[in-house]
Amino acid sequence: MSLVPIARQLSREVAELRFGSPVACVYNPLDYAWAAHREYLERYARPGIEALFVGMNPGPFGMVQTGVPFGEVAAARDFLGIDAKIKRPDAEHPKRPIEGFACTRSEVSGRRVWNWVRDRFGSADAFFDRFFVWNWCPLAFLVDSGANLTPDKLTLRERAKLEPLCDAALRDVVATLRPSVVVGFGGFAAKRATIALGSVTGKANFPRIGSVLHPSPASPAANRGWAPAVERGLHELGIELPAPSCAALKR
């Protein structure tokens, strides 16, 4: 079974939501960057994985530009091999234009995630044979200044409409990929996974839930050494990793 119908349904559902101040602009990369996101799903989502990594929502220089979770442009294009045409959304923030794979700004979080995958696993296929990455919320929220507003900062009324849609999609992703563990990148994603999967965790064929350090540069701990911290966290969850790739050892 494919994740494509799940993502399409989620995209349609969240597109109907409306958000007020301080949200000035909303980006839905599952719409205008659908070609790239679909390629990511069809190429890399594989049932029976060991763990599903869950992020919070797209970053302005990552998935917002490429349609790929944590999709820092160079990593999405050169490592994951995705370089699809990105359309222009109906409304753009003047300080955060959608440039697609022509975007020259690098997303730190995405660079950390996919560089770690490359250095530890050597190839994208070796990583996706065991893991997959999904963003809980597909929308990016920008305020007037162009700054990113995370979903937890939305009003209670807005969250009450958004959260059930994202939770339901996550449940469908888990049912399709059947991971043994769901790993939140940060506490927020782990909390949403716990809420979304609370009625099914502990039952046969449903996963445990844990978390690892979020790769955001806003985190002092991540800036001190994100990859070693993540690997310690995965070890504590019982997830063992391969030795570093030969390319990483040469650097």
N, C-alpha and C positions, 0 to 999 in steps of 0.2 A: 504494500500500500504506500502511496506517495504522500508527502507533506504538502504538495502543491494545492490540493483542495482546501486544506486547513488554512494555509496562508491566504488564499484568495478570499475565503469566507471572512477571516479576521480583517483583512483589508477593507472589504465592503462594509463590515459592521462599524469599524472605528471611523470610517470616512463620514458616517452619518452624525457623529458626535460634534458638539459645538463647545468651545472653550472661551471663557471671558478673561478679563484683565486679572493678572498681569500678562497672560499669553497674548502675544501680538501676531504670531505666525505658527502654523502647524504644518510639519512635513510628514508625508506618508510615503516612504520609499517603497512600500509594497505596491504602490500604484505607479508612480512615474519611473521607478527603477525596477519594475517588475521583471524585465527580461534578465537582468543580472541576478536578481534574487531567485528567480525560477531556476536558472542555471546552477546556482549554488545548491538549491534543494535537490535537484535531479541528479547532480553529479556526486554529491557527498553524503546525503542522508541515507543511512543504512540500518535496517532493523537489527536488533540483537546486540546493540553496542554495550560497552561497559559503563559509560557515564555520559550524561547529558549536561553540558555547561549552559547555564542560563545567565544572560546579561540583563540589565535593567531596560534600556531603550537606546535608540540610535544616537550616536554622537554627530555633531555638525560637520566634521571633516572625515568621518568614517562611513557608517552605513547610510547616512543622509546623502552622501555623494555616490556611493557605489552599490547600494542595495545589499551589501554583505555584512553580517554581524561583525562588529569591530573592524569594519572594512577599510582600514587604512589603504590608500590607493595603491601604493607600490606592492604591498603584500597581497591584496586582492588580485591584482593584475599579474604580477611576476611569480608569486608563489602558488596561489590558488588557480591561476590560469583563467580568470574571469575578466572579460573586457567588453561587456555588452554595451549597447547604446543606451544612454540615460536620457530620458525625456525631461522637459521642463515642466514643473508643477504649475497649476493655475495661479498660485500666489507665491511670491518669493519675498523673503526678507532682504532689503537692499544691502545689508551688511553680511548676509550669508547666502550668496547666490549659489544655485546648483550648477556646478561645472562638471559633474560626473568624473570620469577618469582623467580629465584635464586639470582637475584640482591639484594645485601645487603644495597645499598645506598638508602636513602629516598629522594624523591623530595619534597621540602618545599611547593611549590605551590600546588601540589596535596594533600599533607597532610592537608593543610589548607582548601582546598575546600571540600574534602570528610569527614574530621572530623567535619566541620561545618554542612554538610548535616546530618551526624549521630546525632550530638548533637541537632540539631533543629527539625529534622523530625523523628528520631528514627529508621527508616528503609529505605532501598533503594526504596522499592515500594511506600512508602508514598511520597517521593520526586519526583519520576518519574511519578506518577499520575498527577503531575502538571507541571513538568519541564523536560528538557533534556539538555545535554551538547554536543556540537559539536565543533571540532577545524576547523577553517576556512581553514588552510593549513595543509595537512597531512604529509608534509615533514619536517625533521629536518636537519639543515645545520651545519656542524662542520668545524672549521678552523684547521690549522696544529697543534695548541696547544691542540686541543680537546674542545676548548671553543665553546659555542653555538652561532651561527649567526642567528639573527632574520630575517624574510623575508623582512622587510623594509630596511635592509642593503644590499640587493642584488643589482646588477647593474640595471639600468633602463631597459636595453634590457631584462634581465632575468625576471624582474618583469612584463614586458609587456606580456610575454608568460605565466607566472604562474598565475597572478591575474585573468584573465578572466575564467580560469578553476575552480579556487576556488570559485569565485563569482557565477558561474553558478550552482555549486554543492550546495552552500548555498541557492540559490533561490529554487532549487528542494527540499531541506530539509524543507524549510519554507512552500512550497506548500503542502508537504506531512503531516507535523505535525500541520500546521495551528495555530501557537502560536499567542496570542494576542499582545505579546511584544517580541522583540529580544533584549537581554541584552549582550553587549560586556563586557568581562573581560578586562577592560582597553580601552584606547582611540583608539588604532590601530584597534582592532576587531570591535568596534562600527563604526569606519570610513569605514572599508571594508563592513560592513553590510549596511551602508547608501548608499554606491556606488552600491553594488550588488542589493539592493532592491529599489533603487531610483525610478525606473519606475513603481513600483507597490504599494509602501507605500501610505497610504491615500485612497486607493481604498477599496471596500468592501472585507472583509475577509483577509486583509493583515495587518501586525502588525505595531505598533509603534516601535521606536528604541531608546534605551538608553544605559547607561554604568554604571558599578560599578568599584570599585577599583580592579586592578589586584592583585592576591595573591603573586606575585614574591617577594622573599627576597631582591631583588635589590631596592624595593620601601620602603623608610623610613616610609611612611604613613602606608603601609601594616604591617610593623614590629611593629608599635605602637598599632595595634589592627585592624586586617583585618576584622574579622567577624562583629564587631559592625558597622564598616564603610560600609560594604556591606549591612547590614540590613537597615541602614539609607538610602542608595541609592535605595534599592528596595522599601522602604516605599514611597520615593519621586516619584517613578514610578507607585505607586498605587498597589504594590504587598504586600499583608499582609501575614505574616508568622505565623505558629502555635507556641504555647508556647514551650519552650525548653523541650526535651524529659526527662523522669524520670531518665534515665541513666546519662544524662548531669547534672542534678540537684544534683545527688549524688557525682559527681566528685569534 
